[in-house]
Amino acid sequence: MSEIGVGVIGLGFMGQTNTETITRYCPGASVKAVCDLDTSRAEKLAREYAVESEPSVEALVGRDDISAVFIETPHNVHAQQAIAAAAAGKHVMIQKPMACSVAECDAVIEACRRAGVQCSVSFTQRSRKCNIRAKQLIDSGGIGRVRQIMEWHFIPGGLAAFPKWQSDRDNLGVLFGHGVHSFDRIRWLTGTEIATVYAKCGSLEPDVEVEGTSMLLMTLADGTTVTLWSSGQIPKPGFPRTQFTCWVVGEKGLIDLDAYGELRATHDDRWEVLESQPPVDWQGKGFLDPVRLESYARHCQDFFAAIREDRLSPITGWDGRQAVAAALAAYESSNSGKEVVLE
């Protein structure tokens, strides 16, 4: 097919990230137009990338030169914007989490099915080098059947370090907005659905109304036991190797996986480094540093390839739905004090 025209809705941190990624690292695709609730921000970014600025979501998805839409807005508006894009016949890439309820996720999936368009979710942890190599090792049987996983997701500094909308009750909390990556990584690495969730969720900051710290015990459909500790309220500098880290226990081997550092695994009863991720220099080169954008480039390229080849995207709406279901089950469990069984 000819060049894939892209529209970007929402131009904060992730909207700018994907506008840069598509422009610089995705041959055969180009951003045609952008829009944002802050029209001055949209006009500024449009000038920087020599694209057009649209005044509304409706105007952007109505453009004939756009066939794919990236939704990078706060997640309480994802569903309505994704459904509008699908109704206009556009393929949809939705920033995680997919939506704020399982019902909304199902509505988006159905809208995309009716329209015959791709529905994908930005789970970019799947395209990080160390995670990819760990997945390959597990799939090859290198550590045998996975039996236990312990996962950490820490972002130190408190919720003041997050975008302001993350503290909005409509957007639920840190586990839902950011720890949702961990639910997807667990499902993806194991190829198994999350079956039960028991959790304690709350805030360690008395002036913060949304959840900021959660501890979970889960079982997978095959009996694997998983723990997840997610927090945006760890004092700086935080613990080493805990931004997106997990330990995996297999029947015949172990994995120590740090998505932002090294992948280590056992071989002949010794640890070996199998892969490493160069540091992301947030303070120096900034958030558009090519090293950071490597995973986003792989992610976007895979999505565009699926569109060109008319095949299912590697990350589907179902993946987005299941991560949302698990995160909401954690909140339900915390409120009820009971284990929640996922359907």
HELIX and SHEET records of a PDB file:
HELIX    1   1 PHE A   13  TYR A   25  1                                  13    
HELIX    2   2 THR A   39  TYR A   49  1                                  11    
HELIX    3   3 VAL A   57  VAL A   61  1                                   5    
HELIX    4   4 HIS A   75  VAL A   77  5                                   3    
HELIX    5   5 HIS A   78  ALA A   87  1                                  10    
HELIX    6   6 VAL A  102  ALA A  115  1                                  14    
HELIX    7   7 THR A  124  SER A  127  5                                   4    
HELIX    8   8 LYS A  129  ASP A  139  1                                  11    
HELIX    9   9 LEU A  159  ALA A  161  5                                   3    
HELIX   10  10 LYS A  164  SER A  167  5                                   4    
HELIX   11  11 ARG A  169  ASN A  171  5                                   3    
HELIX   12  12 VAL A  174  GLY A  177  1                                   4    
HELIX   13  13 VAL A  180  THR A  190  1                                  11    
HELIX   14  14 PRO A  290  ARG A  308  1                                  19    
HELIX   15  15 GLY A  317  SER A  336  1                                  20    
SHEET    1   A 6 GLU A  52  SER A  53  0                                        
SHEET    2   A 6 ALA A  29  CYS A  35  1                                        
SHEET    3   A 6 ILE A   4  ILE A   9  1                                        
SHEET    4   A 6 ALA A  68  ILE A  71  1                                        
SHEET    5   A 6 HIS A  91  GLN A  95  1                                        
SHEET    6   A 6 CYS A 119  SER A 122  1                                        
SHEET    1   B 9 ARG A 270  SER A 276  0                                        
SHEET    2   B 9 GLU A 262  HIS A 267 -1                                        
SHEET    3   B 9 LEU A 254  ASP A 258 -1                                        
SHEET    4   B 9 THR A 245  GLY A 250 -1                                        
SHEET    5   B 9 VAL A 146  PHE A 154 -1                                        
SHEET    6   B 9 THR A 225  SER A 231  1                                        
SHEET    7   B 9 THR A 213  LEU A 220 -1                                        
SHEET    8   B 9 ILE A 194  GLY A 202 -1                                        
SHEET    9   B 9 VAL A 340  VAL A 341 -1                                        
END                                                                             
